[in-house]
Amino acid sequence: MMSNLSLYLAAVLGYAALAVYYWRAQAAGRDAELERGAARFVVLAPMLLQGYLLSNTLFIDGEMNLGLTNSISLILWLTLLVYWVAHFFYPIASLQTLVLPLAAVGVVLPALFPDTQLHARNTWAFEAHIAVAMLAFSLFTIAALHAGLMSLVEKRLHHAILPKAMQNLPPLLTMEALLFRIIIAGFLLLSFTLASGMIFSEQVFGHALKFTPRIAHKLVFGLTSWVVFAGLLVGHHFYGWRGRTAIRWTLSGFVFLFLSYVGSKFVLEVLLHR
């Protein structure tokens, strides 16, 4: 770990410098630079560096290290990756300003708080299950950040005060349309994650589903999150739910999902040391 100290430092400084650049560009009304300039490719440097560092801590002697800090780091890295890919299709490059500082924190978490929870990588089904679960969590992290930003912009608009850094954000209707696209994609992946974990437990985990306290905790909060997002999508499609209602449901669903995965890991690994 210490031999990679300079790499960790380079990745953190890279993210920090880009976050400052993005913030200043937004405040100065130069969003076009973020959409078409070289900065959108420069961000690949710290991303690739973090990906390399993650691979060193994520895979150990043929097993996957899914400890708390490693998992959070991976989720934040995937969140930034999804944002980066999406900005080629939507005018949302400026929204990476929110994610870059989080990615910087994600870089150093495994280094500062090393945590090991090894799982045998004995089947492709297990690796596919984990990959889909992490991607689903990342999409809902984006949805939560998106919803929080929409709420902030809406409140500022009601008071006729919008900071310069927010004046060049996409229109609320555009952000809302993107929010629901993200939620639909995340919902499909979450559905696959829950179904594969319950129905194909033996193929995924190598044993039949056991309702231990850890599994029960994940299932209860995971299913609750699924129900919340399903209700939101049904309400949006049939009753036109949007605006504050959509924001509240999105944030509620994310909280339950957070408690399902990160919450259970924090309680068991950090508080109970299991």
BAFI-3210 file (N, C-alpha, C; in Angstrom, 3 decimals, decimal comma, padded with zeros to 6 digits):
// residues 274
n [1|2|3|4|5|6|7|8|9|10|11|12|13|14|15|16|17|18|19|20|21|22|23|24|25|26|27|28|29|30|31|32|33|34|35|36|37|38|39|40|41|42|43|44|45|46|47|48|49|50|51|52|53|54|55|56|57|58|59|60|61|62|63|64|65|66|67|68|69|70|71|72|73|74|75|76|77|78|79|80|81|82|83|84|85|86|87|88|89|90|91|92|93|94|95|96|97|98|99|100|101|102|103|104|105|106|107|108|109|110|111|112|113|114|115|116|117|118|119|120|121|122|123|124|125|126|127|128|129|130|131|132|133|134|135|136|137|138|139|140|141|142|143|144|145|146|147|148|149|150|151|152|153|154|155|156|157|158|159|160|161|162|163|164|165|166|167|168|169|170|171|172|173|174|175|176|177|178|179|180|181|182|183|184|185|186|187|188|189|190|191|192|193|194|195|196|197|198|199|200|201|202|203|204|205|206|207|208|209|210|211|212|213|214|215|216|217|218|219|220|221|222|223|224|225|226|227|228|229|230|231|232|233|234|235|236|237|238|239|240|241|242|243|244|245|246|247|248|249|250|251|252|253|254|255|256|257|258|259|260|261|262|263|264|265|266|267|268|269|270|271|272|273|274]
n.u [000,828|001,935|003,820|002,353|001,737|002,390|000,882|-001,742|-001,796|-001,426|-003,776|-005,761|-005,039|-005,360|-008,152|-009,016|-007,932|-009,294|-011,929|-011,902|-011,347|-013,634|-015,616|-014,909|-015,157|-017,895|-018,882|-017,978|-019,467|-018,606|-019,462|-019,370|-016,748|-016,497|-018,162|-017,122|-014,405|-010,899|-010,852|-012,738|-011,565|-009,221|-009,979|-009,962|-007,432|-006,957|-009,084|-008,401|-006,125|-007,165|-008,736|-006,756|-005,550|-007,716|-008,099|-005,947|-006,575|-009,056|-008,998|-007,644|-005,419|-007,030|-009,524|-012,349|-012,208|-014,494|-014,806|-016,006|-014,874|-013,608|-015,752|-017,293|-015,486|-015,354|-018,006|-018,227|-016,320|-017,462|-019,748|-018,725|-017,679|-020,008|-021,283|-019,363|-019,480|-022,170|-022,203|-021,520|-023,813|-025,758|-026,184|-024,490|-022,016|-021,125|-022,232|-020,506|-018,983|-020,079|-019,475|-016,726|-015,294|-016,284|-015,290|-012,586|-012,457|-013,190|-010,930|-008,936|-010,028|-009,746|-007,006|-006,570|-008,301|-008,016|-009,784|-010,795|-012,744|-013,126|-014,320|-014,841|-014,059|-015,532|-017,355|-018,678|-021,161|-021,313|-019,524|-020,795|-023,178|-022,250|-021,094|-023,336|-024,877|-023,256|-023,186|-025,880|-026,195|-024,506|-025,849|-028,175|-027,016|-026,212|-028,775|-029,771|-028,017|-028,658|-031,390|-031,178|-029,788|-031,668|-033,707|-032,442|-031,980|-034,614|-035,641|-034,012|-034,827|-037,423|-036,922|-035,799|-033,059|-030,179|-027,152|-024,116|-022,744|-024,762|-026,337|-025,970|-026,755|-028,466|-031,930|-034,652|-036,643|-035,250|-033,331|-035,027|-036,169|-033,873|-033,333|-035,397|-034,772|-032,358|-033,253|-034,955|-033,092|-031,436|-033,357|-034,020|-031,568|-031,351|-033,533|-032,692|-030,486|-031,647|-033,353|-031,579|-030,007|-031,813|-033,262|-031,349|-029,430|-027,726|-026,160|-024,985|-023,810|-022,856|-024,197|-027,365|-029,961|-029,614|-031,202|-029,704|-028,948|-027,549|-028,193|-030,983|-031,308|-030,278|-032,067|-034,598|-034,336|-033,413|-035,540|-037,512|-036,511|-036,706|-039,511|-040,208|-038,997|-040,303|-042,924|-042,620|-042,023|-044,381|-046,230|-045,277|-045,686|-048,476|-049,823|-048,487|-046,504|-044,076|-041,475|-041,309|-042,458|-041,377|-038,701|-038,690|-039,471|-037,381|-035,098|-035,877|-036,012|-033,307|-032,124|-033,098|-031,863|-029,200|-029,058|-029,494|-027,172|-024,570|-025,137|-025,585|-023,078|-021,498|-022,455|-021,985|-019,238|-017,753|-018,870|-019,577|-017,460|-017,371]
n.v [-001,208|001,245|001,587|002,510|005,053|007,519|007,305|007,284|009,873|011,371|010,777|011,840|014,582|015,126|014,801|016,803|019,162|019,183|019,439|022,021|023,452|022,845|024,017|026,738|027,252|026,880|028,932|031,117|030,984|029,383|026,921|025,580|024,863|022,704|020,850|020,455|020,826|020,040|019,168|017,217|014,888|014,867|014,141|011,443|010,587|010,667|008,934|006,488|005,951|005,660|003,422|001,500|001,386|000,512|-002,027|-003,358|-003,566|-004,680|-007,249|-010,067|-012,604|-014,270|-013,872|-011,732|-008,589|-007,260|-005,346|-002,636|000,028|-000,425|-001,122|001,256|002,980|001,785|002,099|004,909|005,421|004,126|005,688|008,185|007,328|006,585|009,087|010,383|008,974|009,458|012,195|012,545|012,218|013,766|017,186|017,456|017,806|019,697|018,826|017,015|018,326|017,923|015,278|014,835|015,725|013,736|011,448|011,858|011,525|008,850|007,645|007,625|006,253|003,302|003,247|004,732|003,519|000,516|-002,417|-005,705|-008,099|-010,975|-012,758|-015,763|-016,035|-017,981|-018,485|-017,304|-016,246|-015,127|-012,969|-011,504|-010,869|-009,209|-007,127|-006,049|-005,281|-003,289|-001,422|-000,745|000,481|002,649|004,054|004,793|006,385|008,519|009,336|010,206|012,346|013,949|014,448|015,844|018,129|019,176|019,832|021,856|023,795|024,357|025,504|027,769|029,112|029,804|031,771|033,572|033,734|032,634|031,082|031,866|029,605|027,824|028,823|028,013|025,429|022,525|022,941|022,538|020,733|019,183|018,039|016,594|014,755|013,279|012,291|010,391|008,576|007,596|006,426|004,404|002,745|002,050|000,774|-001,509|-002,870|-003,193|-004,856|-007,161|-007,769|-008,357|-010,473|-012,401|-012,884|-014,062|-016,113|-017,564|-018,317|-020,441|-020,847|-018,330|-017,676|-020,079|-021,589|-022,472|-020,015|-018,380|-017,199|-015,322|-012,837|-010,736|-011,185|-011,019|-008,353|-006,998|-007,887|-006,947|-004,089|-003,755|-004,761|-002,996|-000,600|-001,250|-001,417|001,245|002,647|001,350|002,169|004,911|005,002|003,915|005,811|008,061|007,359|006,797|008,743|011,088|011,971|014,224|016,743|017,968|015,745|013,553|013,955|013,580|010,857|009,655|010,247|008,979|006,273|005,877|006,153|003,857|001,917|002,510|001,894|-000,812|-001,901|-000,437|000,458|-001,916|-003,104|-001,204|-001,312|-004,040|-004,471|-002,230|-001,284|-003,686|-005,286|-007,616]
n.w [000,000|000,816|-001,167|-003,243|-002,588|-003,833|-006,139|-005,173|-004,133|-006,472|-007,891|-006,185|-006,115|-008,819|-009,198|-007,438|-008,580|-011,031|-010,114|-009,042|-011,378|-012,941|-011,334|-011,370|-014,127|-014,478|-012,821|-014,236|-016,472|-018,574|-019,693|-022,083|-022,475|-020,808|-021,971|-024,545|-024,461|-023,709|-021,117|-020,566|-021,355|-019,963|-017,424|-017,500|-016,773|-013,799|-013,296|-014,535|-013,078|-010,497|-011,039|-011,497|-008,961|-007,471|-008,558|-007,483|-004,785|-004,828|-005,902|-004,551|-004,421|-006,108|-005,014|-004,172|-002,638|-000,731|001,255|003,403|002,875|000,449|-001,167|-001,155|-002,406|-004,954|-005,819|-005,961|-007,905|-010,125|-010,301|-011,144|-013,585|-015,012|-015,171|-016,759|-019,194|-019,845|-020,376|-022,984|-024,348|-023,166|-022,085|-019,583|-018,476|-016,638|-014,290|-013,248|-011,469|-008,990|-008,481|-008,686|-006,267|-004,522|-005,715|-005,261|-002,509|-002,446|-003,529|-001,531|000,618|000,790|001,298|003,645|005,462|005,497|004,721|004,898|003,341|002,176|-000,676|-002,344|-005,757|-007,385|-009,414|-012,544|-012,311|-009,767|-009,949|-011,968|-010,672|-008,567|-010,073|-011,422|-009,229|-008,043|-010,121|-010,284|-007,770|-008,160|-010,203|-008,836|-006,919|-008,508|-009,276|-006,807|-006,214|-008,370|-007,877|-005,457|-006,328|-008,144|-006,350|-004,876|-006,879|-007,610|-005,246|-005,079|-007,367|-006,724|-004,908|-006,493|-006,630|-007,891|-007,775|-009,595|-010,450|-010,862|-012,831|-015,433|-015,630|-016,996|-018,099|-015,715|-016,574|-018,420|-016,749|-015,105|-016,892|-017,521|-014,988|-014,579|-016,586|-015,625|-013,242|-014,226|-015,553|-013,361|-011,781|-013,271|-013,167|-010,396|-009,959|-011,302|-009,709|-007,155|-007,862|-008,942|-006,707|-004,923|-006,314|-007,748|-005,867|-005,181|-007,492|-007,675|-005,137|-004,288|-002,435|-000,913|-000,321|002,722|005,559|007,314|009,908|008,568|005,833|005,964|006,740|004,497|002,527|003,424|003,454|000,839|-000,741|000,116|-000,916|-003,644|-003,914|-003,374|-005,541|-007,650|-007,122|-007,551|-010,327|-011,380|-010,445|-011,791|-014,463|-014,686|-013,190|-013,503|-011,725|-010,621|-010,192|-006,877|-005,647|-007,050|-006,403|-003,603|-003,407|-004,808|-003,216|-000,856|-001,674|-002,266|000,256|001,601|000,002|000,476|003,213|002,977|001,818|002,259|004,838|006,343|006,101|007,437|010,090|010,782|010,142|011,043|013,510|014,913|014,311|012,657]
ca.u [000,000|002,784|004,523|001,449|001,354|002,478|-000,233|-002,936|-001,691|-001,623|-005,196|-006,514|-004,731|-005,967|-009,588|-009,198|-007,652|-010,390|-013,118|-011,736|-011,473|-015,035|-016,381|-014,601|-015,724|-019,335|-019,119|-017,672|-020,355|-017,870|-019,853|-019,004|-015,421|-016,669|-018,846|-016,363|-012,982|-010,003|-011,036|-013,560|-010,677|-008,198|-010,508|-009,655|-006,144|-007,161|-010,013|-007,641|-005,227|-007,977|-009,113|-005,604|-005,400|-008,839|-007,878|-004,962|-007,197|-010,316|-008,731|-006,537|-005,213|-008,173|-010,765|-012,768|-012,224|-015,682|-014,928|-016,809|-014,217|-013,367|-017,034|-017,649|-014,571|-015,768|-019,287|-017,972|-015,597|-018,454|-020,626|-018,047|-017,570|-021,319|-021,445|-018,461|-020,041|-023,461|-022,088|-021,393|-025,166|-026,576|-025,354|-024,401|-020,609|-020,955|-022,686|-019,387|-018,450|-020,577|-018,956|-015,261|-014,819|-016,623|-014,330|-011,311|-012,589|-013,200|-009,569|-008,102|-010,679|-009,102|-005,644|-006,611|-009,046|-008,033|-010,795|-010,792|-013,844|-012,876|-015,330|-014,254|-014,547|-015,560|-018,275|-018,926|-022,443|-021,057|-018,910|-021,828|-024,098|-021,598|-020,935|-024,653|-025,282|-022,474|-023,618|-027,198|-025,976|-023,919|-026,904|-029,058|-026,242|-026,365|-030,159|-029,914|-027,319|-029,468|-032,601|-030,782|-029,472|-032,937|-034,401|-031,743|-032,245|-036,023|-035,794|-033,356|-035,648|-038,571|-036,451|-035,203|-031,615|-029,492|-025,709|-023,560|-022,353|-025,969|-027,108|-025,778|-027,169|-029,569|-033,254|-035,191|-037,356|-034,221|-032,765|-036,042|-036,253|-032,681|-033,492|-036,226|-034,028|-031,392|-033,999|-035,410|-031,923|-031,068|-034,415|-033,857|-030,388|-031,675|-034,440|-031,850|-029,656|-032,469|-033,852|-030,475|-029,564|-032,799|-033,672|-030,182|-028,456|-026,717|-025,238|-024,277|-023,008|-022,335|-025,009|-028,762|-030,193|-029,731|-031,704|-028,934|-029,269|-026,981|-028,987|-032,330|-031,206|-030,120|-033,288|-035,693|-034,114|-033,310|-036,888|-038,220|-036,036|-037,301|-040,930|-040,279|-038,709|-041,398|-044,052|-042,315|-042,162|-045,817|-046,857|-044,868|-046,276|-049,938|-050,379|-047,705|-045,698|-042,824|-041,120|-040,952|-042,885|-040,359|-037,469|-038,852|-039,459|-036,028|-034,203|-036,320|-035,565|-031,851|-031,810|-033,326|-030,833|-027,964|-029,134|-029,435|-025,814|-023,519|-025,536|-025,345|-021,629|-020,953|-022,828|-021,346|-017,782|-017,136|-019,363|-019,552|-016,177|-017,595]
ca.v [000,000|002,423|001,763|003,203|006,321|008,599|007,142|007,769|011,330|011,910|010,656|012,805|015,931|015,245|015,036|018,104|020,214|019,198|019,962|023,472|023,955|022,749|024,998|028,080|027,354|027,087|030,261|032,117|030,784|028,758|025,513|024,982|024,259|021,419|019,942|020,172|021,082|018,921|018,741|016,011|013,736|014,922|013,455|010,017|010,280|010,194|007,800|005,273|005,738|005,087|002,076|000,629|001,220|-000,313|-003,419|-003,946|-003,854|-005,403|-008,660|-010,559|-014,053|-014,946|-013,572|-010,337|-007,904|-006,403|-004,618|-001,412|001,147|-000,834|-001,074|002,665|003,510|001,252|002,724|006,298|005,383|003,795|006,847|009,153|006,734|006,700|010,510|010,737|008,404|010,091|013,581|012,550|012,137|014,808|018,337|017,380|017,780|020,545|018,112|016,260|019,111|017,308|013,924|014,821|015,681|012,435|010,485|012,085|010,857|007,417|007,169|007,434|005,442|001,998|003,434|005,216|002,577|-000,791|-003,321|-006,910|-009,062|-011,745|-013,673|-016,578|-015,756|-019,316|-018,579|-016,074|-015,720|-014,278|-011,732|-010,749|-010,372|-008,094|-006,029|-005,432|-004,636|-002,060|-000,469|-000,270|001,413|003,860|004,790|005,416|007,472|009,630|009,802|010,954|013,624|014,681|014,905|016,881|019,348|019,710|020,454|023,100|024,757|024,754|026,418|029,027|029,788|030,387|032,985|034,406|033,854|031,461|031,341|031,818|028,230|027,050|029,496|027,366|024,035|022,225|023,284|021,554|019,684|018,294|017,292|015,657|013,664|012,456|011,614|009,196|007,593|006,980|005,579|003,212|001,868|001,531|-000,128|-002,782|-003,542|-003,596|-006,006|-008,304|-008,089|-009,004|-011,750|-013,363|-013,235|-014,909|-017,281|-018,356|-018,162|-021,509|-020,594|-017,068|-017,677|-021,409|-022,259|-022,042|-018,760|-018,532|-015,949|-014,848|-011,420|-009,878|-011,358|-010,499|-006,896|-006,561|-008,157|-006,067|-002,729|-003,811|-004,894|-001,739|000,345|-001,658|-001,038|002,708|003,054|000,848|003,077|006,182|004,841|003,750|007,110|008,985|006,942|006,839|009,915|012,274|012,465|014,874|017,819|017,641|014,377|012,661|014,148|012,925|009,402|009,255|010,297|007,936|004,985|005,784|005,939|002,435|001,152|002,767|001,099|-002,221|-002,373|000,246|000,506|-003,206|-003,294|-000,320|-001,833|-005,322|-004,454|-001,151|-001,232|-004,998|-005,915|-008,978]
ca.w [000,000|000,905|-002,431|-004,154|-001,971|-004,814|-007,080|-004,469|-004,052|-007,823|-008,233|-005,373|-006,600|-010,144|-009,003|-006,782|-009,561|-011,999|-009,441|-008,983|-012,754|-013,333|-010,566|-011,898|-015,469|-014,317|-012,250|-015,260|-017,612|-019,670|-019,703|-023,373|-022,309|-020,137|-022,887|-025,770|-024,270|-023,400|-019,726|-020,481|-021,547|-018,910|-016,249|-017,623|-016,124|-012,434|-013,281|-014,838|-011,942|-009,420|-011,450|-011,263|-007,514|-007,018|-008,961|-006,562|-003,487|-005,025|-006,187|-003,733|-004,508|-006,720|-004,304|-004,226|-001,354|-000,731|002,515|003,343|002,190|-000,930|-001,867|-001,340|-003,416|-006,250|-006,176|-006,349|-009,180|-011,148|-010,432|-012,002|-014,920|-015,660|-015,494|-017,854|-020,425|-020,133|-020,831|-024,435|-024,898|-022,538|-021,678|-018,122|-018,059|-015,462|-013,098|-012,693|-010,353|-007,762|-008,285|-008,596|-004,870|-003,945|-006,262|-004,568|-001,201|-002,709|-003,814|-000,338|001,648|001,028|001,795|005,027|006,303|004,814|005,268|004,076|003,449|000,969|-001,206|-003,407|-007,114|-007,966|-010,542|-013,296|-011,843|-008,610|-010,417|-012,689|-009,641|-007,892|-011,030|-011,651|-007,977|-007,896|-011,148|-009,861|-006,665|-008,731|-010,904|-007,849|-006,319|-009,442|-009,182|-005,557|-006,403|-009,349|-007,190|-004,504|-007,075|-008,641|-005,221|-004,556|-007,951|-007,529|-004,116|-005,434|-008,370|-006,025|-004,234|-007,550|-006,391|-008,409|-007,858|-010,953|-010,795|-011,200|-013,870|-016,729|-015,566|-017,913|-017,563|-014,778|-017,307|-018,985|-015,628|-014,632|-017,879|-017,325|-013,699|-014,727|-017,381|-014,709|-012,305|-014,945|-015,745|-012,047|-011,313|-013,984|-012,619|-009,025|-010,067|-011,649|-008,535|-006,138|-008,380|-009,050|-005,358|-004,239|-007,091|-008,166|-004,787|-005,193|-008,595|-007,442|-003,910|-004,013|-001,416|-000,899|000,396|004,173|006,129|008,462|010,182|007,522|004,619|006,222|006,736|003,110|001,776|003,855|002,956|-000,615|-001,284|000,389|-001,923|-004,922|-003,876|-003,468|-006,919|-008,485|-006,897|-008,210|-011,777|-011,666|-010,228|-012,859|-015,745|-014,705|-012,519|-013,827|-010,601|-010,988|-009,271|-005,488|-005,339|-007,611|-005,637|-002,291|-003,589|-005,221|-002,061|000,083|-002,203|-002,135|001,674|001,890|-000,686|001,224|004,440|002,610|001,524|003,022|006,246|006,981|006,178|008,468|011,413|011,054|010,022|011,813|014,888|015,556|013,945|012,155]
c.u [000,860|003,509|003,667|001,051|001,364|001,337|-001,546|-002,943|-001,961|-003,090|-006,036|-006,291|-005,342|-007,454|-009,832|-008,988|-008,779|-011,673|-013,071|-011,925|-012,930|-015,865|-016,151|-015,192|-017,229|-019,635|-018,892|-018,548|-019,681|-018,184|-019,472|-017,638|-015,528|-017,296|-017,969|-014,848|-012,190|-010,215|-011,817|-012,736|-009,568|-008,655|-010,240|-008,370|-006,326|-008,129|-009,282|-006,691|-005,984|-008,407|-007,994|-005,433|-006,508|-008,623|-006,895|-005,575|-008,457|-010,101|-007,474|-006,493|-006,447|-009,488|-011,067|-012,838|-013,370|-015,910|-015,632|-016,133|-013,938|-014,645|-017,449|-016,786|-014,989|-017,062|-019,075|-017,227|-016,561|-019,412|-020,014|-017,935|-018,888|-021,589|-020,605|-018,997|-021,312|-023,304|-021,841|-022,769|-026,096|-025,664|-025,206|-022,955|-020,397|-021,367|-021,572|-018,708|-018,879|-019,849|-017,444|-014,751|-015,119|-015,649|-012,979|-011,326|-012,525|-011,826|-008,851|-008,732|-010,001|-007,691|-005,642|-007,277|-009,130|-008,972|-010,904|-011,990|-013,834|-014,040|-014,693|-014,897|-014,642|-016,511|-018,392|-020,220|-022,246|-020,481|-019,918|-022,808|-023,514|-021,479|-022,252|-025,109|-024,556|-022,906|-024,989|-027,058|-025,416|-024,971|-027,840|-028,334|-026,333|-027,769|-030,373|-029,232|-028,122|-030,700|-032,282|-030,482|-030,738|-033,711|-033,786|-032,033|-033,677|-036,256|-035,181|-034,192|-036,863|-038,191|-035,755|-033,722|-030,957|-028,010|-025,199|-023,238|-023,544|-026,730|-027,002|-026,076|-028,276|-030,906|-033,793|-035,914|-036,380|-033,619|-033,752|-036,181|-035,064|-032,777|-034,292|-035,559|-033,015|-032,099|-034,476|-034,255|-031,498|-032,070|-034,302|-032,673|-030,632|-032,583|-033,642|-031,021|-030,452|-032,927|-032,747|-030,000|-030,503|-033,075|-032,494|-029,070|-027,350|-025,694|-024,383|-023,313|-022,433|-023,081|-026,435|-028,910|-030,416|-030,136|-030,990|-029,319|-028,762|-027,836|-030,376|-032,339|-031,132|-031,411|-034,408|-035,520|-034,004|-034,678|-037,712|-037,819|-036,651|-038,757|-041,083|-040,045|-039,776|-042,613|-043,851|-042,522|-043,623|-046,545|-046,525|-045,572|-047,787|-050,529|-049,563|-046,905|-044,402|-042,494|-040,756|-041,346|-041,840|-039,065|-037,548|-038,789|-038,072|-035,086|-034,577|-035,838|-034,071|-031,446|-031,987|-032,259|-029,483|-027,934|-029,008|-028,002|-024,763|-023,855|-025,241|-023,850|-021,023|-021,234|-022,034|-019,822|-017,123|-017,563|-019,230|-018,283|-016,371|-017,163]
c.v [001,254|002,679|002,516|004,579|007,465|008,524|007,618|009,296|011,967|011,871|011,676|014,222|016,167|015,543|016,427|019,249|020,324|019,752|021,484|024,086|023,949|023,813|026,410|028,281|027,582|028,489|031,362|031,963|030,142|027,255|024,809|024,306|022,864|020,394|019,524|020,323|019,840|018,369|017,443|014,749|013,699|014,139|011,950|009,646|009,841|009,018|006,485|004,924|005,121|003,665|001,078|000,338|000,331|-001,783|-004,114|-004,330|-004,695|-006,896|-009,107|-012,074|-014,794|-014,730|-012,087|-009,751|-006,896|-005,791|-003,287|-000,314|000,822|-000,717|000,366|003,283|003,058|001,914|004,161|006,363|005,083|004,962|007,885|008,620|006,864|008,143|010,877|010,216|009,147|011,492|013,681|012,551|013,219|015,957|018,417|017,373|018,583|019,837|017,252|017,014|018,517|016,009|013,884|014,848|014,345|011,358|010,617|011,422|009,342|006,844|006,767|006,532|004,086|002,121|003,835|004,227|001,215|-001,755|-004,517|-007,784|-009,870|-012,668|-014,442|-016,249|-017,084|-019,450|-017,223|-015,432|-014,775|-012,931|-010,865|-010,124|-009,140|-006,888|-005,295|-004,688|-003,303|-000,995|000,096|000,765|002,729|004,704|005,469|006,500|008,713|010,208|010,642|012,320|014,536|015,276|016,014|018,204|019,993|020,417|021,802|024,179|025,269|025,752|027,780|029,821|030,457|031,679|033,942|034,660|032,556|031,775|031,173|030,397|027,375|027,643|028,818|025,871|023,783|022,643|022,167|020,412|018,688|017,419|016,244|014,469|012,718|011,668|010,323|008,150|006,850|006,016|004,303|002,232|001,237|000,525|-001,498|-003,567|-004,012|-004,819|-007,274|-008,748|-008,852|-010,385|-012,795|-013,808|-014,198|-016,207|-018,189|-018,270|-019,208|-021,299|-019,353|-017,175|-019,042|-022,153|-021,717|-020,779|-019,032|-017,197|-015,626|-013,392|-010,478|-009,946|-010,777|-008,978|-006,374|-006,740|-007,193|-004,669|-002,695|-003,903|-003,630|-000,673|000,038|-001,226|000,473|003,159|002,548|001,757|004,411|006,079|004,659|005,088|008,109|008,652|007,153|008,121|011,187|012,838|013,060|015,920|017,322|016,230|013,377|012,749|013,425|011,403|008,906|009,199|009,231|006,562|004,803|005,528|004,467|001,566|001,301|001,924|-000,392|-002,706|-001,733|000,263|-000,787|-003,478|-002,455|-000,881|-003,098|-005,234|-003,400|-001,168|-002,572|-005,783|-007,383|-009,081]
c.w [000,000|-000,408|-003,442|-003,635|-002,976|-005,825|-006,460|-004,443|-005,419|-008,221|-007,484|-005,877|-007,988|-010,046|-008,416|-007,768|-010,577|-011,386|-009,366|-010,369|-013,197|-012,627|-011,102|-013,283|-015,399|-013,825|-013,281|-016,500|-018,810|-019,738|-020,997|-023,300|-021,704|-021,068|-024,056|-025,610|-023,909|-021,998|-019,624|-020,724|-020,489|-017,685|-016,309|-016,887|-014,672|-012,352|-013,543|-013,692|-010,773|-009,754|-011,214|-009,768|-006,947|-007,363|-008,026|-005,226|-003,630|-005,240|-005,450|-003,818|-005,028|-006,019|-004,396|-002,829|-001,364|000,643|002,309|002,532|000,726|-001,760|-002,146|-002,428|-004,812|-006,724|-006,655|-007,676|-010,329|-011,376|-011,349|-013,435|-015,682|-016,065|-016,717|-019,187|-020,832|-020,715|-022,337|-025,113|-024,344|-022,110|-020,162|-017,635|-016,789|-014,178|-012,486|-011,552|-009,021|-007,443|-008,092|-007,152|-004,200|-004,432|-005,574|-003,191|-001,386|-002,972|-002,532|000,717|001,861|001,588|003,269|005,973|005,601|005,517|004,347|004,387|002,158|000,627|-002,361|-004,749|-007,864|-009,144|-011,240|-012,823|-010,663|-009,048|-011,170|-011,708|-008,956|-008,813|-011,250|-010,407|-007,789|-008,896|-010,802|-008,751|-007,199|-009,447|-009,922|-007,048|-007,190|-009,348|-007,923|-005,647|-007,331|-008,675|-006,189|-005,187|-007,626|-007,546|-004,870|-005,600|-007,872|-006,394|-004,425|-006,438|-007,726|-005,311|-005,207|-007,335|-006,836|-008,537|-009,289|-011,390|-011,203|-012,377|-015,227|-016,697|-016,589|-017,294|-016,673|-015,489|-017,921|-017,891|-015,113|-015,584|-017,726|-016,028|-013,859|-015,609|-016,507|-013,770|-012,983|-015,131|-014,420|-011,526|-011,979|-013,425|-011,191|-009,032|-010,376|-010,444|-007,489|-006,595|-008,437|-007,678|-004,661|-004,995|-007,422|-007,131|-004,859|-006,304|-008,339|-006,269|-003,555|-002,934|-001,483|-000,050|001,886|004,777|007,447|008,730|009,096|006,253|004,803|006,167|005,301|002,325|002,133|003,279|001,434|-001,270|-001,046|-000,623|-003,283|-005,002|-004,035|-004,908|-007,896|-008,351|-007,586|-009,718|-012,183|-011,518|-011,323|-014,174|-015,781|-014,118|-012,725|-012,677|-011,118|-009,927|-007,888|-005,110|-005,830|-006,813|-004,295|-002,419|-003,977|-004,027|-001,033|-000,376|-002,054|-000,682|002,039|001,225|000,017|002,504|004,143|002,461|002,417|004,513|006,971|007,123|007,303|009,864|011,738|011,077|010,909|013,269|015,609|015,248|013,518|010,704]
res [m|m|s|n|l|s|l|y|l|a|a|v|l|g|y|a|a|l|a|v|y|y|w|r|a|q|a|a|g|r|d|a|e|l|e|r|g|a|a|r|f|v|v|l|a|p|m|l|l|q|g|y|l|l|s|n|t|l|f|i|d|g|e|m|n|l|g|l|t|n|s|i|s|l|i|l|w|l|t|l|l|v|y|w|v|a|h|f|f|y|p|i|a|s|l|q|t|l|v|l|p|l|a|a|v|g|v|v|l|p|a|l|f|p|d|t|q|l|h|a|r|n|t|w|a|f|e|a|h|i|a|v|a|m|l|a|f|s|l|f|t|i|a|a|l|h|a|g|l|m|s|l|v|e|k|r|l|h|h|a|i|l|p|k|a|m|q|n|l|p|p|l|l|t|m|e|a|l|l|f|r|i|i|i|a|g|f|l|l|l|s|f|t|l|a|s|g|m|i|f|s|e|q|v|f|g|h|a|l|k|f|t|p|r|i|a|h|k|l|v|f|g|l|t|s|w|v|v|f|a|g|l|l|v|g|h|h|f|y|g|w|r|g|r|t|a|i|r|w|t|l|s|g|f|v|f|l|f|l|s|y|v|g|s|k|f|v|l|e|v|l|l|h|r]
***
